[in-house]
């Protein structure tokens, strides 16, 4: 029934989103771009005018079509709520926690730990806004880099950086990544109208993977490539396991990819002597981290609030926007005046028919990975074998069991989640120290 029901609404959102176009002037030429391309301009363009026009264009296009997307959003949620009612489920998170093999209490504990460390994240946001000299902060000011690396990174150089760090961690990982490059598993061409997202897909019958993303010669692209290779390595480890043991939750899947991202980024930061490059890389590490401890938990809170209200009936565009605004303002303490109130339209996770509350596992995966990464640094001898076994059993055990069995830690305790945020807080401290002189000079 889902083909013409909840799955049909998911496909309708994808179809409608693909039709949204924004007219922008780029390098003196008028371009009709997709939402994804406009988001890329709003976040990464060095032209402030283009960034603002892209952001405004996204807002105007979404505003014009908001009622139609709200209808789809309401139908997705209504379908899911009806299914849960038929199953006798009263807990909204029941399906999500079962899919991700994690206790609901663990999720709430991780989020509570983030809230307890929020002061550090708000301090960084305040510094970033001060450095940007912006009078009216917009959503893209949180993620737009203020510092840019001096040089672009060629694809061959990216390959060299990744292989060096992968081999440093383990011979097995290095050989696998080299094979993936040589076998041409990676589609990285930068071409017009290509989708913005990156992903890795498993092909269990052939025991291979394929990676899709766009390489634009930036350090962020290097990290994306390392991230997706982490997924591919996870697939490589579990491809010899029974079919059901290859079914893993998103939390553990994102653990594998984020671990590789940390492996590469921290090495590059440590080897960088140019202060401009170091600040750019620190900013990248912090921006990525804040997505997991800020943006994603916020969307989780928003989605929960939306579903609770949806039980009483469909919500209007205004009601949806008010829910999102309340959540965002609560976390960012009102510092962002121009919020991305229509992100619920183009955040496809909200419309996934098979994965409810799809976004929060990314936060769990990020924090869990940070905890593993810290242990790898403290216990380097032989850790790669424990890491491989953790991945190999990721379809057999809960996240709690994996942590207890292979890391000997209890993630039902706050201490683990506090420690898993320490690398992000350390990066923020270093960023604050290096940028202090900019105010002294003023």
C-alpha positions in Angstrom: 0.0 0.0 0.0 2.9 2.3 0.5 3.6 2.5 -3.2 0.5 4.8 -3.6 0.6 6.0 0.0 3.5 7.2 2.0 6.1 6.2 -0.6 4.1 8.0 -3.3 4.2 11.2 -1.2 8.0 10.9 -0.8 8.3 10.7 -4.6 6.0 13.6 -5.0 8.2 15.8 -2.8 11.3 14.8 -4.8 9.5 15.6 -8.1 8.2 19.0 -6.8 11.7 19.9 -5.4 13.4 19.0 -8.8 11.1 21.6 -10.5 12.1 24.5 -8.2 14.4 26.9 -10.1 16.1 30.1 -8.9 17.3 32.8 -11.3 20.7 34.2 -10.3 23.3 36.4 -11.8 26.6 34.5 -11.6 29.8 36.1 -13.0 27.7 38.5 -15.1 25.5 35.8 -16.6 21.9 34.9 -15.7 21.5 31.3 -14.6 18.5 29.2 -13.6 19.8 27.0 -10.8 18.3 24.2 -8.6 17.8 24.5 -4.9 21.0 22.5 -4.3 23.0 24.8 -6.5 21.5 27.9 -4.9 22.4 26.5 -1.4 25.9 26.0 -2.6 26.2 29.6 -3.8 24.6 30.9 -0.5 27.1 29.0 1.6 30.3 28.9 -0.4 30.4 31.9 -2.8 33.0 34.5 -2.0 30.7 37.1 -3.5 28.5 38.5 -0.6 25.9 39.9 -3.1 25.5 36.5 -4.7 25.3 34.7 -1.4 22.5 37.1 -0.3 20.7 36.8 -3.6 20.9 33.0 -3.5 19.5 33.0 0.0 16.7 35.4 -0.9 15.9 33.4 -4.1 15.6 30.2 -2.1 13.2 31.9 0.4 11.0 33.4 -2.4 10.7 30.2 -4.4 10.0 28.1 -1.3 7.5 30.7 0.0 5.6 30.6 -3.3 5.3 26.8 -3.2 5.1 26.3 0.6 1.4 25.4 0.7 1.9 22.5 -1.7 4.9 21.2 0.2 3.1 21.6 3.5 0.3 19.4 2.1 2.9 16.7 1.2 4.6 17.0 4.5 1.3 16.7 6.3 0.3 13.6 4.3 3.7 11.9 5.0 3.3 12.5 8.7 -0.4 11.6 8.6 0.4 8.3 6.8 3.1 7.4 9.3 0.8 8.2 12.3 -2.0 6.1 10.8 0.4 3.2 10.3 1.6 3.5 13.9 -1.9 3.6 15.2 -2.8 0.4 13.3 0.3 -1.2 14.9 -0.7 -0.1 18.3 2.4 2.1 18.7 2.1 5.1 20.9 5.8 6.0 21.0 6.8 8.1 18.0 10.4 7.0 18.2 9.8 3.2 18.4 10.5 2.5 14.7 13.5 4.9 14.6 15.3 3.3 17.6 14.6 -0.2 16.4 16.0 0.6 12.9 19.2 2.1 14.5 19.6 -0.6 17.2 19.9 1.9 19.9 18.0 2.6 23.2 15.8 5.7 23.2 17.3 6.7 26.5 20.8 6.8 24.9 19.5 9.3 22.2 18.0 11.6 24.9 21.2 11.3 27.0 23.4 12.3 24.0 21.2 15.3 23.2 21.2 16.3 26.9 25.0 16.2 26.9 25.0 18.5 23.8 22.8 21.0 25.7 25.2 20.9 28.7 28.1 21.8 26.4 26.2 24.4 24.4 28.0 27.4 25.9 31.2 26.5 24.0 29.2 26.3 20.7 27.5 29.6 21.3 30.8 31.2 22.1 32.2 30.2 18.7 29.1 31.4 16.9 29.4 34.8 18.6 33.1 35.0 17.6 32.2 34.0 14.0 29.5 36.7 13.7 31.8 39.3 15.2 34.6 38.4 12.7 32.1 38.6 9.8 31.2 42.2 10.8 27.6 41.4 9.9 24.9 43.7 11.3 22.1 41.3 10.7 23.1 37.6 11.0 21.6 35.2 8.4 21.5 31.4 8.5 24.3 31.1 6.0 26.6 33.3 8.2 26.9 30.2 10.5 28.3 28.0 7.8 30.0 30.3 5.3 33.8 30.1 5.7 35.5 33.3 6.8 38.9 31.9 6.1 39.9 30.1 2.9 42.9 27.9 2.3 45.6 29.5 0.2 45.7 26.7 -2.4 43.2 24.5 -4.2 43.7 20.7 -3.8 43.8 18.7 -7.0 42.1 15.3 -7.1 45.4 13.6 -7.3 46.6 15.5 -4.2 43.4 14.6 -2.4 44.0 10.9 -3.2 47.6 11.2 -1.9 46.4 12.8 1.4 43.8 10.2 2.0 45.9 7.2 1.2 48.7 8.5 3.4 46.4 8.8 6.5 44.6 5.6 5.7 47.8 3.6 5.5 49.0 5.2 8.7 46.0 3.8 10.5 46.1 0.4 8.9 47.6 -1.4 6.0 44.2 -3.1 5.3 42.4 0.3 5.1 45.1 1.8 2.9 45.1 -1.1 0.4 41.3 -1.0 0.2 41.2 2.7 -0.5 43.9 2.3 -3.2 41.9 -0.4 -4.8 38.8 1.7 -4.8 40.7 4.5 -6.6 42.2 2.1 -9.1 38.9 0.3 -9.8 37.2 3.6 -10.6 34.5 3.2 -8.0 34.4 7.0 -7.5 32.3 9.4 -9.7 33.6 12.8 -8.8 33.2 14.9 -12.0 32.2 18.6 -11.5 29.5 19.2 -14.1 26.4 21.4 -14.5 23.1 20.2 -13.1 24.7 17.4 -11.1 23.1 16.7 -7.7 24.9 18.3 -4.8 24.8 15.5 -2.3 27.5 12.8 -1.9 26.7 9.2 -1.1 28.1 5.7 -1.2 26.0 2.7 -2.2 26.7 -1.0 -1.5 26.4 -3.7 -4.1 26.5 -6.8 -1.9 26.2 -9.4 -4.6 29.4 -8.2 -6.3 30.9 -7.2 -2.9 31.7 -3.7 -4.3 30.7 -0.1 -3.5 30.2 3.0 -5.6 30.8 6.6 -4.5 29.0 9.6 -6.0 30.0 13.3 -5.2 31.3 16.4 -6.9 35.0 17.3 -6.5 35.7 21.1 -6.6 39.3 21.1 -5.4 38.5 22.2 -1.8 39.5 20.7 1.5 35.8 20.0 2.2 35.7 17.8 -0.9 38.8 15.9 0.4 36.8 15.3 3.6 33.7 14.3 1.7 35.8 11.8 -0.3 37.3 10.4 2.9 33.8 10.2 4.5 32.4 8.2 1.6 35.4 5.9 1.5 34.7 5.2 5.2 31.2 4.0 4.1 32.8 1.9 1.4 35.3 0.4 3.8 32.4 -0.5 6.2 30.7 -2.2 3.3 34.0 -4.1 2.5 34.2 -5.4 6.0 30.6 -6.7 6.2 30.2 -7.9 2.6 31.3 -11.4 3.7 28.8 -11.5 6.5 25.3 -13.1 6.2 22.7 -10.9 4.4 20.9 -9.9 7.6 24.2 -9.1 9.4 24.9 -6.6 6.6 21.8 -4.5 7.6 23.2 -1.7 9.8 21.6 1.3 11.4 22.5 4.8 10.2 24.2 5.6 13.5 26.9 3.0 13.0 27.1 3.6 9.3 27.9 7.3 10.0 30.4 6.3 12.7 32.5 4.6 10.1 32.5 7.5 7.7 33.0 10.2 10.3 36.0 8.3 11.7 37.8 8.5 8.4 36.9 12.2 8.1 38.5 12.9 11.5 41.5 10.8 10.5 42.3 12.9 7.5 41.3 16.4 8.8 43.2 16.2 12.1 46.3 15.1 10.3 46.1 17.9 7.8 45.5 20.5 10.6 48.4 19.1 12.5 50.7 19.4 9.5 49.6 22.9 8.5 52.0 25.7 9.4 50.2 28.5 7.4 47.9 30.2 9.9 45.3 31.1 7.2 45.1 27.5 6.2 44.9 26.3 9.8 42.1 28.7 10.6 40.3 27.5 7.4 40.6 23.9 8.4 39.6 24.5 12.0 36.6 26.4 10.8 35.7 23.4 8.6 36.0 21.0 11.5 33.9 23.2 13.7 31.3 23.8 11.0 30.9 20.1 10.4 30.7 19.4 14.1 28.1 22.1 14.7 25.9 20.6 12.1 25.8 17.4 14.2 25.4 19.1 17.6 23.3 22.0 16.5 21.4 21.8 13.2 20.6 18.0 13.3 19.3 17.9 16.9 17.3 21.0 16.2 15.6 19.3 13.2 15.0 16.3 15.4 13.2 18.5 18.0 11.3 20.3 15.2 10.2 17.0 13.7 9.0 15.6 17.0 7.0 18.8 17.7 5.5 18.7 14.2 4.4 15.0 14.6 2.9 15.8 18.0 0.8 18.6 16.6 0.0 16.6 13.4 -1.9 14.2 15.6 -4.6 16.9 16.0 -4.8 17.6 12.3 -2.8 19.1 9.3 -0.6 22.1 10.1 -0.5 25.3 8.0 2.7 26.8 6.5 2.7 29.4 9.3 2.4 26.8 12.0 5.2 24.8 10.6 7.5 27.8 10.3 6.7 28.8 13.9 7.7 25.4 15.2 11.0 25.6 13.3 11.6 29.2 14.4 11.0 28.3 18.1 13.5 25.4 18.0 16.2 27.3 16.1 15.9 30.5 18.3 16.0 28.4 21.5 19.3 26.8 20.5 21.0 29.8 18.9 19.6 32.1 21.6 18.1 34.5 19.1 21.4 35.4 17.5 20.3 34.5 14.0 17.8 37.1 12.7 17.2 35.6 9.3 16.5 31.9 9.8 16.1 29.4 7.0 12.4 28.9 7.9 11.7 26.9 4.7 14.4 24.2 5.2 11.7 21.7 5.9 10.8 22.0 2.2 14.2 21.0 0.8 15.4 18.7 3.7 14.5 15.4 2.1 15.1 13.5 5.3 11.7 14.7 6.5 10.0 13.0 3.6 11.7 9.6 3.8 9.0 6.9 3.7 11.2 4.2 5.2 13.4 6.0 7.8 11.5 8.1 10.4 13.4 10.8 12.2 16.2 10.1 9.7 18.5 12.9 10.9 19.2 12.2 14.6 21.2 9.0 13.8 23.8 11.3 12.2 24.4 13.1 15.5 24.7 9.7 17.3 27.1 8.5 14.6 29.2 11.6 14.8 29.6 11.5 18.6 30.1 7.8 18.7 32.8 8.1 16.1 34.5 10.9 18.0 34.6 8.7 21.1 36.1 5.8 19.0 38.6 8.2 17.4 39.8 9.5 20.8 40.3 5.9 21.9 42.3 5.2 18.7 44.6 8.1 19.6 45.1 6.9 23.2 45.5 3.2 22.3 47.0 3.1 18.8 48.7 -0.3 19.1 46.3 -2.9 17.7 43.3 -0.7 17.7 42.7 -1.2 14.0 41.7 -4.8 14.6 39.2 -3.8 17.2 37.8 -1.2 14.9 37.3 -3.8 12.1 35.6 -6.1 14.5 33.3 -3.4 15.6 32.3 -2.7 12.0 32.0 -6.4 11.3 29.5 -6.9 14.1 27.6 -3.6 13.4 24.6 -5.5 12.0 24.5 -8.0 14.9 24.7 -5.8 17.9 23.1 -2.6 19.3 25.2 0.5 19.6 25.4 0.0 23.3 26.6 -3.6 22.9 29.2 -2.5 20.3 30.6 0.1 22.7 30.7 -2.3 25.6 32.2 -5.3 23.7 34.8 -3.5 21.6 35.5 -0.3 23.4 34.8 -1.4 26.9 32.7 1.8 27.6 29.2 2.3 28.8 27.5 4.8 26.6 24.5 4.9 28.9 26.6 7.2 31.1 27.0 10.9 30.4 30.8 10.7 30.6 31.1 9.1 27.2 29.0 11.7 25.4 30.8 14.6 27.1 34.2 13.1 26.1 33.0 12.6 22.5 32.4 16.4 22.2 35.9 17.3 23.5 37.6 17.2 20.0 35.1 19.8 18.8 35.5 21.9 21.9 39.3 21.7 21.5 39.0 22.9 17.9 36.9 25.8 19.1 39.4 26.8 21.8 42.2 26.8 19.2 40.1 28.9 16.8 39.3 31.4 19.6 43.0 31.7 20.4 44.1 32.2 16.9 41.4 34.8 16.1 41.9 36.8 19.2 44.5 39.0 17.6 42.0 40.2 15.0 40.3 42.2 17.7 43.6 43.4 19.1 44.5 44.8 15.7 41.2 46.7 15.5 
